[in-house]
Amino acid sequence: MRNGSEQACQLLDGALDQLQDVWMFEEIASGGLRFATKAVEVNQWLIKNQEFAKGPPIVRREDADERAESQARWAKAEEKKEFPYLHGLLCIRIWAILDGVVDDLVALMLAEPTQCPGQEVVGRIKVPLVDFTAASAEQKSAIALQEYKRLLSAPLKPGLGRFETMLAPLGLGGAVDDLVRRTLLECSQARHVLVHRGGISDQRLVELCPWMNLKVGDPVEINHQQSTSFQVAADCYIYELDRRCRAHYSLPPNKWMEERLLEGPELLRSLRDAVKPPLQHTDIPPSEPSNLF
């Protein structure tokens, strides 16, 4: 059986692999969407050269033309706004990856409660005895995780606060770069309204992310710069979690990840400054850090 340190490192490596898949998917999908803006021209070429077309023969010219026109119209409208539908999906996926790996790390630590510094918190976990004893190992882990979240009110915390609240009692807490934290707060709140509010801004997003310049009721449309920033910030957070896990298990640092961790915030700043003037310190609410942790 693998020990805790091996499992923790493997979990984080897996999360980085998933984030790399997000980068690849964005590149392929955005290219495909740009190609779709030429759907009418492509369809006309396929009709003339059906031997090169994949799938059933194109026999109804009027149907194919109508579908191609519809696809091109939608793709062109998306292109003008930097493909917000695609980047909204990426936002949702990025946050899901972070949510999943933190849950897995916490469940791993709870499986060895005597190794957790926060004995007082972990010791308060109470579950129904009958349900727990009858559960499988995987089910027991899920039951303990949900009760631990409930005790700490973790789901109610915004942004990285939901993760850091759970990690700190387990000896995996620590500092996060302000811009990384702010970027992932934006990702989490955008993800929330995309999933639960039909993509329409709510009061919570407007108050927590004033730099987005949205009003309640405005549509949330994620652009390429935003989703790229979300991906860079998510990478940085995984690097930070790897650093903490290695310290917790007394493992040597991963020099490559530590270098990327130092470079990440600067890359985020360059992405931000490339599309709008540098933020002033007043753009970040003074109360934000204390609200998040």
N, C-alpha and C positions, 0 to 999 in steps of 0.2 A: 504494500500500500504506500502511496506517495505521502510524504509528510506535508505539513501545512505550508511551509515555505515554497515547496515545489508546486503545490496546487495554486497558491496565490500568484506566483509568477506566471504560471500557465494561463490563469484566468485573464491576467492583464495583457499577456501576449495575444491571447485570442481576441480581446477587445480591440487591440491595435490592428489586427488582421481585418476585423469587421469594419473599422473606420477606413482602412485602405480600400476595402471593397466599395465604400461610399464614394471615395475619390474616383475610382475607376468607373462606377456607374454614372456619376455626374458627367464625366468626360464623354462616355459613349452616348448617353441619353440626350445631352445637349446637342451633340453632333447630329443625332437622328432627328431631333426636332427642327434643327436648321434645314436639314435635308427635306423635311416634310413641308417646308414653306414652298418648295418647288414640286409639290405633289402633282399639280396639273401637267407640268411639262414631263415629269417622270411617267405619268400615266399615258400620255400621248406617245411617248417613246416605246413603252411596253406594248401598246396596241399595234404599233408598226413592227415590232420585233418580238412577237410572242414566243418565239423559240427560246428566248433568254429569260422569259418570265417564270418564276417559281409558282407552283400551285396550279389550280384548274385554269383552263383557257379563259381569256377575257372575251365573252361573247355578247355582253350587253353594253354597248358603248355609252349610252346615255346614263346608265347606273354608275359606271366607272367614273365618268366625268363628274357626275354630281358628288360622288364620295370624295374624289380627289379635290374638288373645289372646297368642300367642307373642311377637309383636313388642312389644306393650305391656309384657309381663312383662319382657322383656330390657331395653327402654328405661328402665323404671322402676328396675330394679336398677342400671343404669348412672347414672341421674340421682342416685340416693342417694349415689353415690361421685364425683360431678362428672364423669361420663363419662370414666373412665380409658382406655377403649379408644381413643376419639377422640384424647385428649391424648397417649397413647403414640405414635400414628401421627404426630402433629405433632412430637413430640420427635425421632423418627427422621428426618423430613423436614428439620427445622431443621439438624440436624447434617450431613446430606447436602449441604445448600446450602453450608455453611461449608467442608466438606471439598472440594467441587468447585471453589469459587472460589479457594481457596488452591492447589490443584493447578494450576489454570489460570494463576495468577500466577507460580508457580514455573516452570512449563514456559515461560512467556513470557520470564522472565529467563534461563533456561538457553539459550534460542535466541540470546542475545547474550552469550556467556560473557565476552567481553573487558570488558563493562560491569559485571561483578559484582565487588564488593570482595573477596569470599572466593575469590580465585583458587586458593588451595591446595586447598580442598575441591572446587571445581568441576573442577580439573585432575585430580583422582583418579578421576573418572568413567571407567570402562572398560566397553566393550560389545563383544560378538562382532563382528568386522569384517565378515564375510560377511553376517550377519543385518542389520547396521546399514546397509550400503551398498545392500542389496536392498530396504530398507523405504521406505515412502512418507514424506513429510514428517510426517504425523500420527503414523505409527508410530514414527519416529525420536524425536519429542518424548516419546511415551509410554515408550519404552525408556530414554531419558536420565532421565526423571522417576523411574521405578522404581529405577534404579541409584542415583540421588541419595538417594532415601529409604532405600535399603538401607545406603548408606555412613554415614548419620547415625542409623541405627536409629530413624527418626522414628515408624514405626507402633507402636513399643513405649512411646512417651511418653504419659502420661495427659493428657487435656484439651487445652488449647491448646498444651501442650508439643510435641505432634506437629507443629503448624503453625509455632510460633516457632523450633523447631530448624531447620526448612528455610528460613525467611525470613531469619534473622539473617545467614548467610554471603552472602546476596544483597543486603545493604544495606537490607532491609525489616524488620529487627528493631526492637523497642521495648518500652516499658512498657505494661501493661494494668492497668486498675483492678482492685483485689483482688476486689471483689464480682462484677464482670463475669467475671473469670477463674474464680472459684469457682462461679458459676452455670453457666458452660459446662462446667466439669468435671463437675458433676452431670448436665447434659444428655448429655454424652458417655458417662458410665458407665451412666446409665439406658438410653440408646440401645443400648449394648452388650448388656446383659442382656435387653432386649426382643427384640433380633434374634437373639442367640446362646444365650440361656439360658432361653428360653420365658417371659421376664418374671419370673424368680426370682432374688433377690439372690445374688450370689456374694461370695467373700471380698474380692476387689479393690474392689468397690463399697462394701462395708461399711467397709473400711479407709480408702479415699480420701474418702468422703462420710459421716463419722460424724454430721453434723447431720441426715441423713435418718432417723436413729433406726431403722435396719433391722438385722435379724439375718440371717445366712446362711440361705437357704431361705425367707425372707419374700417374698411377691409384691410387685413394684414396680408401683404404681398411680399414674400421673401425674394430678394434678388441674389444674383451670383456672388456679389461681395459679402453679403450677410452669411450665406450658407458656407462660403469658404472660411469666413471668420469662425463660424460655429465648429467647423471641422478642425481648424488649427487649435482652437481653445480646448476642444475635446481631447485632442492628442496631448496637449500640455497637461491636462488633468490626469490622464492615464500615466504620463511620465512621473507626475508628482506622487500618485498612488504607488507606483513602483518604487520610488525612492523611500516612501514611508514603510512599505512592506519589507524592503531590504534592511532598513534600520531596525524594524521590529524583530525580525528573525536573525539579526546579526550577520547578514550576508554582505559581501562586497558590493559596492555600488556598480550600476550599469553606466559606464562612462558615456556611451552613445546616447542613452536616454537623458542623462544629466546635461549633456551639451544641447540636445534638442529642447529641453526644458528652459534653458537660458535663452535660446534663440526665439522660442515661441512668442513671448510677449512683444518682442521687437517686430516680428512678422505681423502680428495683429495690429500694431500701431501703423505699420506701413500700409496695410490693407485699408485701415480706417482713414488715414490721411490722403490716400490716393483718390478718394471720391468726395471728400468734404474737408473743410478747414479743421485743424486740430482742435480737439475738445478743450474747453477751459475747465478748471477744477470745479466750477460751479455747475457743470453739466452732470456731475455725479452727486446725487443727494447725500449730504453729510451723514445721514442716518443709515445709509445702505449697509455698510459692513456689519453694524450691530444687529440689523434686521435679519441678516442672512445666517448668522451663526449663534 
